[in-house]
Amino acid sequence: MEFLCYHRDRPGSGDLRFALREAHWGYMDGFAGAMIARGPTFEGDTLTGSLHVLTLPDAAAARAFAFDEPGYQAGAYRDVLIRRWENRLGRTMWDFPPGRDGGPYFLVLGLSAGPAADLDPPAGAALIAYGPLLSDDGSQWLGTAALVSAASPVEAREILTAGRYAAVEVHTWTFGGRPG
């Protein structure tokens, strides 16, 4: 099963996140084979969160992954979004054709309001990852998440159908992982 875990930073936790970066990378090294996508989100130069999309056995394993992460354990995050996710592109961020030389990149989270929308990837978008957010058992659509290369946050937002979501978040995102 695939899961999206988005840790949102607690305001003022940048120094703590920086101090824990080696512990974070070491923890993530244990999940390297399961990763579909990963990386930090930003507002300007300020870290705002940490995204991980990965394959795990079940929802309990996803919660354990998210809550055992060193930054979470140390109080760096204000909350965590954990949702079952379906990889509609069937690839990982490492398969993205333009590689890490394109961008800018964005995480787009559309949170549900009513009937399912945007289940299939939109044609023509420079998508790195795309798929529906689902309930733990996969029976309910809870939204849509995408990693996209776009000229601006406004352009990134346009990959989701207007008016079909209770809320849409657009976060500047970059490819993550241990440097070097």
Secondary structure as UniProt FT lines:
FT   STRAND          2..9
FT   TURN            11..12
FT   HELIX           14..19
FT   HELIX           21..29
FT   TURN            30..31
FT   HELIX           32..34
FT   STRAND          35..43
FT   TURN            44..45
FT   STRAND          46..55
FT   HELIX           59..68
FT   HELIX           70..74
FT   STRAND          77..85
FT   HELIX           93..95
FT   TURN            97..98
FT   HELIX           99..101
FT   STRAND          105..112
FT   TURN            123..124
FT   STRAND          126..134
FT   TURN            136..137
FT   STRAND          141..149
FT   HELIX           153..157
FT   TURN            158..159
FT   TURN            162..163
FT   STRAND          165..173
//
